[in-house]
Amino acid sequence: MRCVIARFPFDLTKSGVLASMKGIKPEPITGESVLIGRRHYPAKQVGVVITRQDPRDFTSGEVTRAMTRLGFTCRGIQEPTRESATAVRALTPLQTASALLGSPAPAPLGL
């Protein structure tokens, strides 16, 4: 399938992308990602491998559009997981009110 990435046309196939990404270790995901095989790769890493261009030359959106058209599963920016959301310390009602009023929050008692 013909895809345009960074203003250049590429003839990509699903099997060709699978072969290109074989043996490549995924980098940490900070934005959009592509599921290739059983691994999630950052969209920019996939773009670099399949186009051999500098990652500044294209957007992750161009790569995810092309990979979606080829039948790969793509994810947007990762949202916080439930575990990380519960790890955030909840404010007391007094601290919440102080924050809403713009004054510094009082220190918790006993510290």
Secondary structure, DSSP 8 states (H G I E B T S, - for coil): -EEEETTEEEE--HHHHHHHHTT------SS-EEEETTEEEEHHHHHHHHH-S-GGGS-HHHHHHHHHHHT-EEE-S----HHHHHHS----HHHHHHHHHTS-----TT-
